Amino acid sequence: MESANIDFLKAGGLVPAIIQDHLTGEVLMLGFMSSVSLAETQRSGEVVFFSRSRNKLWKKGESSGHVLKVREVRVDCDADALLVRVEAVGPGVCHEGYRSCFFRALESDGKTKITEERTFLPAEVYGQEKKI
């Protein structure tokens, strides 16, 4: 078995982490990981990101309870991106109340169209609806 040697330096200490449902293949979200958050993800078995806006580690689901249980982590050919295959616990991953963060389709006129149904009400989970 070879060492992953993930290139955290290429993008300033972070690598993109694509989160995918391990059974359906649906892409649920995109987050960023540092070497520390990846190590914590591997240690705990649940996805931990590095929050760029808060400049700290955050475990997905720490406020909602909608955690991501790791089933497999894959590294891309350049070793600068991760694909994290997960079992999503809870009705959704998106803070706006959808199963996936990718619930909008970009139309040819540049507008977006919502293509999914909400799976939970953010106000019931977070206390107030979060805005993008």
N, C-alpha and C positions, 0 to 999 in steps of 0.2 A: 504494500500500500504506500502511495506517495503522499508527501506533505502538501497541504492545500496552498500554502504561501499566498494567502489572499492579499491583494494589493490595496491596502487601506490608504496608502500615501497618494495615489493617483488623483483622488478627489478630495484631498484635504482631511483625511482621517476617517472618511465614511465610505460605505459602499451601498448602492441601492439593493434592497431586498424585496423581491416580488413575492407576494403571499398568495398561494394557490391552494384551493381545496384539494386534498389528496385523493378523494374519490371521484369528483366530477371534473376536475381540471379547471374549474372556474377561477379566474383571477379575482381575488378579493380586495387586495389593496397593494400599495407600494409604500415602503418605509425605508429608513436608512439605519444602518448598523455600524457601530464602531467595533474595534477589536474587543473592547470590554463588554458591549452589549451582546455580541456574538458568543463570547465565552459564557455569559450569564444565561443566554438562550440555551446553549448546550448543557449547562449545569442543571438548569431548572426544568427543561423540557417544554417550556412555554416561551412564546416569542417576546423578546425584549428589544426595543428599538432605542436609538439615540434621537431625542427630540431636538431638532434644529432650532425651533422657536423658543423652547425652554432651556436649551443648552444643558440637557441632562438625560440620564437614562429614564425610560418609562416602559413599564410592562403593559402590553396591550391587555385591556380589560381591568386595569387597576381601579377604575371608577365605575365601569359598566358591569363588570363581571363576565363580559363576553371575551374570554381568553382564547388564545390560539395554541393548541397543543401540537408540538412539532412531531411530524411523522418522518420527515427526511429533509436534509439540507443539501442542495446541489450548488456547485460552483461553476460559473461559465468558463469558456475556453481561455479568456484573458485573465481570469482570477480576480476580476474587479466588480462582479455582481453576483448576487445570490438568488436562488429560487428556493423558497422555504415552503415545503408541502405540509399542510396543516389539517387538523380537525378543528373546525371552528365551533366553539361551545357558546351557545346562545343564539338568538334569532338573527343577528346581523353583526357585521364588522364595522360598517360606516357610522360615524357619529351623527349623520343626518337621518339614520333610521332604516337604512337599506342593508340587505345581505352583503352586497359588494359596494366598494367606493366607486365602481365604474357603472353607475346607474343611469348615465346620460350618454346619448349618442350625439355626435357633432354632425349637424346637417350641412348641406352644400352652401347654404346662405350664411354660415358662420354661427348660427344659433344652435342651442342644444335642446334636445327633446328627452324627457324622462322616459326610460324604457322599462323600468321595473316598478314593482309595488313596494311600499314601505313594509318592513317586517316587524318594526317596533316604533313606539313613539319616543323620540329623544327626550322630551320633557319629563316623561315618566322614569327615565333611566338617569338622566343628568340633572334633573331639577329645572332646567330651562332648555329650550331648543338652541343648539349651537349654530352659529352662522359661519359660512366659509369666509 
